[in-house]
């Protein structure tokens, strides 16, 4: 007799922590331009924003190379809708040309150089 699988499987949720050279500029871009909303943080040297289940945390850095070398990859069920929304907001969201098998549907750079990549959630096992 086989016992049923009763082991609870934990839900995992990863939240990227990105560098920011200036919280005011970062807040203006993510909240004012990308449609995120700021979430209250417990301290003054940390910024948290969220939108549609996407959450980003920021720490203050004085090194532009850290921002230019940092990226985050989001999988979403409707990347075309998100792309359209960002374009309507005037955001320069870039779609790679040519390679139809490329997993990245589009990408955006924030004012400090952090790269945000967006792709389909299709093919992810839950």
N, C-alpha and C positions, 0 to 999 in steps of 0.2 A: 504494500500500500504506500502510495506516494503522498507525503504531506504537502498541502498547498503552500505556495510561496507567500509567507506572511511577513517577510522582512520589509520594513518601511523604507521606501526610497526617498532620500532627502531632495528637496527642491533646491537647486543651485541658482544663484543670481549674482552675476559678476557686475561690478560697477567700476568703470574706468576712472582713474584719478589722473587728470591732465595738468600740466604746468600752465600758468597764466603769468604774463608779464605785468598785467594791470587788471585788477578785478573790475574796475569801472568799464573798461573797454570790453572785457569778456562778457560781463553782464549785459551791456548794450547790444552786443552781437547775438548772444544766445537768446536773451529775453526779447529784445526789441526787434530783431531781424528773423530769427529762426522759430519764434513762437514757443520757446520754452518758458517756464515760470520758475522764479527763484524759490528755493526752499530754505527756510530759516536754518542757519548753521549755529552750532554751539560756540563758535569762536569767530573772531574778526579776520583771521588769516586763512579762511577756508570758504569756498563758494560751492553751492550745490544748486543744480538746475535739473528740471525734468520736463518731459513732454511725451505723451502717448506711451507710457511705459519705459521710455528711454531716460536714464538718469546719468548725469555726469557730475563728477566732483572735480574741483580745481584747487591747487595749492599755488602759493605765490612763489615765483622764481625770478631771478635776475639774469638768467642765461637764455638768450634767444635761441641758441642751438638746441636746447632741451625741447622747446616747443616745435621747432622745425624738424626734429627727429622723432616726434611722437605721433601716434595714430591710434584710431579706434575703429573697429569693424562691427557694424550693426547689421543684423539680419532682421528683416521685417516682412510681414505678410503682404504688404502693399507698397513696394518701393516706388512704383510709378506714381502713385497718389502722393507720396511724400515728396518726390521730385517735383511734381507739378505745383504743390503747395509752396515749396521753397522758391521755385522760379517766379510764381505769382507775387512773392514777397520781394522780388528783385535780387535774390541770391544767385550768384554765379555757380550753380551746381553743374559739374562737368560729367558728361557720359562718355566713357571710353568708346572709341570708334574702331570698327573692324572686327576684332575677335569676339564672335558671338558666344563662345564658350567661356569667356571671362566672367568670373563670379561677381565682380563689382559692377553694379548697375550705374552708380554715380558716386561722385565724391565732392567734398567741399573743404576748403581750408578756412580756419578761423583767422582773425586779424593777427594772431601771433605765430601762425604757421602750423598749428595742430591739424592733422588730416583726419577728416571724418569720412569713412567709406560706408556705403549702404548697398545691400544686396538682398535677394530673395531669401525667405526662410525655408523654401522648398528643399526637401532632401534632408532636413534635420530630423533625426529620430528623437522621439520624446519618451 
